[in-house]
């Protein structure tokens, strides 16, 4: 007998619309009718308007070497308990997971990983699916890697023949000649790498890129930080390479980092007393920077720090909240916490005895998988 038989269909719909995402998936197994209801494109449209908090948090990687580094996940919302993306890397939980991979980037609920310098995997943590990419055409001694995911939000209800688009691109840039750069792009739509040569008005060989350089994606443009106070950019849609000068740094400001804040590229300068936050006004044009915040570490107070209730000076900005660009993620010698740039309040994310090599924002809209 169908366990869902006899229950008012409209009441079922109202209840299901208020369930967290993981619980909603489980309800698809109750009956064929419930599975059909949850999979209906119109249900996904309605769910988007009343959905609980989206799947958002931070993937932490303590060490660049996967043989020693540990992966952790910290939720950015207290609305309900999300599935843990890090479980996709546990071979006891996910048999298809490769051994000892390094996470390179996070985009659209997908993680780009590497096992060796030229071996790549894409992980979909919510479904614990792994996809190995074919070997790239070339094996240069040094290169920059970026990851782009194209989102297709449902501006209107989908038809059954129009599933959500989940395409992504992996981009590799490296030296070709004094006036050009080689570009290799893998597309999930074609399943192949495409190689090209792109002119550059500045020689890539004259720049030293920041060690452990993670690409920052704003729209279809990737950004890599160079030590010479410049940013290497690549527009994947236009196929063009560019350089953006960073804002002027004060004496003693040497700790630099890039992140995304409110859909704009941000630059953070760190010194002994605090940090300055800048936002790029026009990513495609003038390259003007706007100074938005100056934060004195001595003013970061609260229950986060046990000794003298002050934020240690050796604390660094690792990124921003996946949804709220006013909240910065600070990484200190004993704590990882969120700091509200406007209100000045703190929230401890995790107690830790080590700095994090990477803090990757992980964000997935609630509607993303409902059409499956």
C-alpha positions as CSV (number, residue, x, y, z in Angstrom):
1,X,0.0,0.0,0.0
2,X,1.2,3.5,-0.9
3,X,2.2,5.1,2.5
4,X,1.3,8.5,1.1
5,X,-2.1,7.5,-0.2
6,X,-5.0,9.5,1.2
7,X,-3.0,12.5,2.2
8,X,-4.3,15.8,0.8
9,X,-2.1,16.7,-2.2
10,X,-2.1,20.4,-1.5
11,X,-1.2,19.9,2.1
12,X,1.7,17.7,1.1
13,X,2.9,20.4,-1.3
14,X,2.8,23.1,1.4
15,X,4.8,20.9,3.9
16,X,7.4,19.9,1.3
17,X,8.0,23.5,0.3
18,X,9.2,24.2,3.9
19,X,11.6,21.3,4.2
20,X,15.4,21.7,4.1
21,X,17.0,20.5,0.9
22,X,18.4,17.2,2.2
23,X,15.1,16.3,3.8
24,X,13.3,17.2,0.6
25,X,15.4,14.8,-1.4
26,X,14.5,12.0,1.0
27,X,10.8,12.6,0.5
28,X,11.2,11.7,-3.2
29,X,11.5,8.1,-2.0
30,X,8.2,8.0,-0.2
31,X,6.1,7.4,-3.4
32,X,6.0,7.9,-7.1
33,X,3.6,10.8,-6.6
34,X,5.9,12.6,-4.2
35,X,8.9,12.0,-6.4
36,X,7.0,13.4,-9.4
37,X,5.9,16.4,-7.3
38,X,9.4,17.3,-6.1
39,X,10.8,16.8,-9.6
40,X,8.3,19.1,-11.2
41,X,9.8,22.3,-12.6
42,X,6.9,24.4,-11.1
43,X,7.7,23.0,-7.7
44,X,11.3,24.2,-8.0
45,X,10.0,27.6,-8.9
46,X,7.8,27.7,-5.8
47,X,10.5,26.3,-3.6
48,X,12.8,29.2,-4.6
49,X,10.4,31.7,-3.1
50,X,10.0,30.0,0.3
51,X,13.2,28.0,0.5
52,X,15.2,27.7,3.8
53,X,18.7,29.2,3.8
54,X,20.9,28.1,0.8
55,X,23.6,25.6,1.0
56,X,26.6,27.9,2.0
57,X,29.8,27.6,4.0
58,X,33.5,27.3,3.8
59,X,35.8,24.5,2.7
60,X,39.0,24.6,4.8
61,X,42.3,23.1,3.6
62,X,45.0,23.3,6.2
63,X,48.0,22.4,4.1
64,X,48.8,22.6,0.4
65,X,50.1,19.1,0.4
66,X,47.2,16.6,0.5
67,X,49.3,14.0,2.2
68,X,49.4,16.3,5.3
69,X,46.5,18.7,4.9
70,X,43.1,18.0,6.4
71,X,39.8,19.1,4.8
72,X,37.0,20.5,6.9
73,X,33.7,22.2,6.2
74,X,32.1,25.0,8.3
75,X,28.5,26.1,7.6
76,X,27.9,29.8,7.1
77,X,24.3,29.6,8.1
78,X,22.7,28.3,11.3
79,X,19.3,27.7,9.5
80,X,19.6,23.9,9.4
81,X,22.3,21.3,9.1
82,X,23.6,20.9,5.6
83,X,25.3,17.8,4.1
84,X,29.0,18.0,4.6
85,X,30.8,18.4,1.2
86,X,34.1,17.0,2.7
87,X,32.5,13.6,3.0
88,X,33.0,13.3,-0.8
89,X,36.7,13.0,-0.1
90,X,36.3,10.2,2.4
91,X,36.9,6.9,0.5
92,X,34.9,5.1,3.2
93,X,31.9,7.2,2.4
94,X,32.5,7.7,-1.3
95,X,34.3,4.8,-3.1
96,X,34.8,6.8,-6.3
97,X,36.9,9.5,-4.5
98,X,40.6,9.7,-5.7
99,X,43.3,9.5,-3.1
100,X,45.0,12.6,-1.7
101,X,43.8,15.4,-3.9
102,X,44.3,19.1,-3.4
103,X,41.3,21.5,-3.9
104,X,42.2,24.2,-6.3
105,X,38.9,26.2,-6.6
106,X,35.2,26.3,-5.7
107,X,32.5,27.5,-8.0
108,X,28.7,27.0,-8.2
109,X,28.7,24.0,-5.8
110,X,31.5,22.3,-7.7
111,X,35.1,21.7,-6.5
112,X,38.1,21.6,-8.9
113,X,40.7,19.3,-7.5
114,X,44.2,18.0,-8.6
115,X,46.0,14.9,-7.7
116,X,49.2,15.8,-9.5
117,X,50.3,19.0,-11.3
118,X,48.5,18.0,-14.5
119,X,45.8,15.7,-13.3
120,X,42.4,17.2,-12.6
121,X,39.0,16.1,-11.1
122,X,35.7,17.9,-10.6
123,X,33.7,16.9,-7.6
124,X,30.0,17.5,-7.0
125,X,29.9,17.2,-3.2
126,X,26.1,17.2,-2.8
127,X,25.8,14.1,-4.9
128,X,29.3,12.7,-4.2
129,X,30.0,12.5,-7.9
130,X,33.5,12.7,-9.3
131,X,34.6,13.3,-12.8
132,X,38.2,12.8,-14.0
133,X,39.3,15.2,-16.8
134,X,41.3,14.0,-19.7
135,X,45.0,14.9,-19.7
136,X,45.7,18.5,-20.9
137,X,47.6,19.0,-24.2
138,X,50.8,20.4,-22.6
139,X,52.8,20.0,-19.4
140,X,54.5,23.4,-18.7
141,X,56.8,23.7,-15.7
142,X,54.7,26.5,-14.2
143,X,51.2,27.7,-14.9
144,X,48.0,29.3,-13.5
145,X,44.8,27.4,-13.1
146,X,41.2,28.8,-12.9
147,X,37.7,27.3,-12.6
148,X,34.5,28.8,-13.9
149,X,30.9,27.5,-13.5
150,X,28.1,28.9,-15.5
151,X,24.9,29.1,-13.5
152,X,21.5,29.0,-15.1
153,X,19.0,30.2,-12.5
154,X,15.4,29.4,-13.2
155,X,14.0,32.8,-14.2
156,X,10.8,30.9,-15.0
157,X,9.6,27.3,-14.4
158,X,11.5,24.8,-16.6
159,X,10.0,22.3,-18.8
160,X,10.8,18.6,-18.4
161,X,12.9,18.7,-21.5
162,X,15.0,21.6,-20.2
163,X,17.1,20.4,-17.3
164,X,19.3,22.8,-15.3
165,X,22.5,23.8,-17.0
166,X,25.6,22.7,-15.1
167,X,28.5,23.5,-17.4
168,X,32.0,24.5,-16.2
169,X,35.3,25.4,-17.7
170,X,38.9,24.7,-16.4
171,X,41.4,27.3,-17.7
172,X,45.2,26.9,-17.7
173,X,47.5,29.9,-18.6
174,X,51.3,29.7,-19.1
175,X,54.2,31.3,-20.9
176,X,54.3,31.0,-24.7
177,X,56.4,33.9,-25.9
178,X,57.5,37.3,-24.7
179,X,54.3,38.8,-26.2
180,X,51.8,36.0,-25.8
181,X,50.4,33.5,-23.4
182,X,49.2,29.9,-24.0
183,X,45.7,29.1,-22.9
184,X,44.2,25.7,-22.5
185,X,40.4,25.5,-21.7
186,X,38.5,22.4,-20.8
187,X,34.7,22.5,-21.4
188,X,32.3,20.1,-19.7
189,X,30.0,20.6,-22.7
190,X,32.5,19.2,-25.2
191,X,34.5,17.0,-22.8
192,X,37.7,18.2,-24.5
193,X,40.6,20.6,-24.1
194,X,41.0,23.5,-26.5
195,X,44.4,25.2,-26.9
196,X,45.0,28.8,-28.1
197,X,47.6,31.6,-28.0
198,X,46.5,35.0,-26.7
199,X,48.5,38.2,-27.0
200,X,49.6,40.0,-23.8
201,X,50.7,43.6,-23.7
202,X,52.9,42.8,-20.7
203,X,55.3,39.8,-20.7
204,X,54.2,37.1,-18.3
205,X,57.8,35.9,-17.8
206,X,58.7,39.2,-16.1
207,X,56.2,38.7,-13.3
208,X,56.4,36.5,-10.2
209,X,53.0,35.1,-9.3
210,X,52.0,34.8,-5.7
211,X,52.8,31.3,-4.2
212,X,49.8,29.1,-3.8
213,X,48.0,31.4,-6.1
214,X,44.3,30.6,-6.2
215,X,42.3,32.1,-9.0
216,X,39.4,34.5,-8.1
217,X,36.5,34.4,-10.5
218,X,34.2,37.4,-11.0
219,X,31.7,36.6,-13.7
220,X,33.6,35.0,-16.6
221,X,36.9,36.7,-15.7
222,X,39.6,35.0,-13.7
223,X,42.2,36.9,-11.6
224,X,45.6,35.8,-10.3
225,X,47.7,37.9,-7.9
226,X,51.3,38.8,-8.9
227,X,53.9,39.9,-6.4
228,X,54.6,43.1,-8.3
229,X,51.3,44.6,-7.2
230,X,49.4,43.7,-10.3
231,X,46.7,41.2,-11.1
232,X,46.7,38.9,-14.2
233,X,43.2,38.6,-15.7
234,X,41.7,36.3,-18.3
235,X,38.2,36.9,-19.7
236,X,37.1,33.4,-20.7
237,X,34.2,34.7,-22.8
238,X,36.3,37.2,-24.8
239,X,39.5,35.1,-24.8
240,X,41.6,38.1,-23.7
241,X,44.5,38.5,-21.2
242,X,45.0,41.7,-19.2
243,X,46.7,43.2,-16.3
244,X,45.2,45.4,-13.5
245,X,47.3,47.5,-11.2
246,X,46.6,47.1,-7.5
247,X,45.9,50.2,-5.3
248,X,48.9,51.9,-3.8
249,X,50.2,50.2,-0.6
250,X,51.3,52.0,2.5
251,X,54.7,51.3,4.1
252,X,54.7,48.0,5.9
253,X,51.7,46.7,3.9
254,X,53.0,43.5,2.3
255,X,50.3,40.8,3.0
256,X,48.1,40.8,0.0
257,X,45.0,38.8,-0.9
258,X,42.2,38.7,-3.5
259,X,38.6,37.7,-3.0
260,X,35.1,38.4,-4.2
261,X,32.9,40.8,-2.3
262,X,29.4,41.6,-3.5
263,X,30.2,40.4,-7.1
264,X,33.3,42.7,-7.3
265,X,37.0,41.9,-7.0
266,X,38.4,42.9,-3.7
267,X,42.0,43.4,-2.6
268,X,43.1,43.3,1.0
269,X,46.4,44.7,2.3
270,X,47.6,43.5,5.7
271,X,50.0,45.2,8.1
272,X,50.9,44.7,11.7
273,X,48.0,46.8,13.0
274,X,45.2,45.8,10.7
275,X,44.1,45.6,7.1
276,X,42.6,47.8,4.4
277,X,39.9,46.6,2.0
278,X,39.6,47.9,-1.5
279,X,37.0,47.1,-4.2
280,X,37.6,47.3,-7.9
281,X,35.1,49.7,-9.5
282,X,35.3,48.5,-13.1
283,X,36.8,45.1,-13.8
284,X,36.8,45.6,-17.6
285,X,37.8,49.2,-17.9
286,X,39.6,51.8,-15.9
287,X,40.9,49.6,-13.1
288,X,40.0,52.2,-10.5
289,X,40.0,51.0,-6.9
290,X,37.7,52.2,-4.1
291,X,38.8,52.1,-0.5
292,X,36.0,50.7,1.6
293,X,37.3,49.7,5.0
294,X,40.1,50.1,7.4
295,X,40.0,47.6,10.3
296,X,42.3,47.9,13.3
297,X,42.9,44.4,14.7
298,X,43.0,45.8,18.2
299,X,39.3,46.7,17.8
300,X,38.3,43.1,16.8
301,X,37.0,42.2,20.3
302,X,34.7,39.7,21.8
303,X,34.5,36.2,23.1
304,X,36.6,34.9,20.2
305,X,39.9,35.6,21.9
306,X,40.6,33.9,25.2
307,X,43.8,35.7,26.4
308,X,43.3,39.4,26.3
309,X,40.1,39.7,24.3
310,X,42.0,41.2,21.4
311,X,42.6,39.9,17.9
312,X,46.2,38.7,17.4
313,X,48.3,40.7,15.0
314,X,49.2,37.6,12.9
315,X,45.6,37.3,11.7
316,X,44.8,37.3,8.0
317,X,41.7,37.9,5.8
318,X,41.0,34.7,3.8
319,X,37.8,35.7,2.1
320,X,34.2,36.8,2.5
321,X,30.8,35.3,3.4
322,X,29.3,33.5,0.3
323,X,26.2,35.8,0.5
324,X,27.1,38.8,2.6
325,X,30.1,40.7,1.4
326,X,30.1,42.8,4.6
327,X,31.3,39.7,6.5
328,X,35.1,38.9,6.2
329,X,36.6,35.6,7.2
330,X,39.6,36.1,9.5
331,X,42.2,33.3,10.1
332,X,44.3,33.6,13.2
333,X,46.7,31.3,15.1
334,X,43.9,29.7,17.2
335,X,40.6,30.8,15.6
336,X,38.8,31.0,12.3
337,X,36.0,33.6,12.6
338,X,33.6,35.8,10.7
339,X,34.0,39.6,11.3
340,X,31.2,42.0,10.4
341,X,33.0,45.0,8.8
342,X,30.0,47.3,9.5
343,X,28.8,46.2,12.9
344,X,32.2,45.2,14.2
345,X,30.9,41.9,15.7
346,X,32.5,38.5,15.5
347,X,31.4,34.9,15.3
348,X,33.7,32.0,15.8
349,X,33.6,29.5,13.0
350,X,36.1,27.0,14.3
351,X,38.7,26.5,17.0
352,X,41.9,25.5,15.3
353,X,45.6,25.2,16.2
354,X,46.8,26.0,12.7
355,X,46.4,28.5,9.9
356,X,44.4,27.5,6.9
357,X,46.1,27.2,3.5
358,X,42.8,27.9,1.8
359,X,39.4,29.0,2.9
360,X,37.1,28.5,-0.1
361,X,33.5,29.9,-0.1
362,X,31.0,27.1,-1.0
363,X,27.6,28.3,-2.1
364,X,24.7,26.5,-3.8
365,X,21.3,28.0,-4.3
366,X,18.4,25.9,-3.0
367,X,16.8,25.5,-6.4
368,X,19.9,24.0,-8.0
369,X,19.1,20.3,-7.8
370,X,15.3,20.4,-7.7
371,X,14.9,19.7,-11.4
372,X,16.8,16.5,-11.3
